[in-house]
Amino acid sequence: MSQVVQAVRDLDADPDVHVIVVTGSTDRARWGDAIHAGARKVLSKSQPLYDILATVRRIIAGLPVMD
């Protein structure tokens, strides 16, 4: 996920961009790396589309997305 982490860092440099990582990885340490790099949320690809879209909507509305 190091390329993902670098991409998150690059995107996080723009204050108008909010990054959500959707991944097939089950390694929670890697998820933490993405959050530390600036991702607003990391979600599993196995989560229902409804949950992913709800996260996007919460970010657009300016609401917190971390549990």
N, C-alpha and C positions, 0 to 999 in steps of 0.2 A: 504493500500500500504506500510505499515511499513516493511514488509518482503522484498518487492521490494527495498525499500530505503536501507535496510541493505545489500542486495545482490549487489546493485550498489556500495555502499561503499567498500565492500570486493573486487569486481572486479576492481574498480578504483585504488586500491593499486598497480596493475600491469600496468606499463606505456605502455605495448604493447597491452592492452585491451581497446577498445572503446565501451562504452555501449550505446545502443539505446533501449529505453523502448517503447514497443508497447502495448497499454492498451485499455481496454474497458471503463475505467473510464472517466467521463466527468468533474471531479472535477479538475479545473485548479490549485488550491492550492496544490493538491497532485502532479500534474505534476511538479510544482515548487520545491517540496521537492526532487523529483528524480533528477532534474537538480542540485539543491544545493548539493546533495550527490555525484555528479560526472557524471551523464548521459550526453552524448553529445547532445541528442535530445530525446524528448518524442513525440510519434506519436499515433494517434487514430487508433484502429483496423478498423475503418470504412474508413480510407483513402485507396485510390487505391494502389494495390501492386506496381505499377509503382513509386509512390511517396516514398514508403518505400525503394524500391531498389535504387532509385536515392539518397536517404540519405546515404545508405550504400556505394554507389560508391563515393560520395563526401568525406566521411570520409576516405575511402581507398586512395583517391587521395590527402588527406591532406588539403582539402578545408573546409571553414567554413560551418556549417549546421544550425546555429541559425538565425532566422529571425530578 
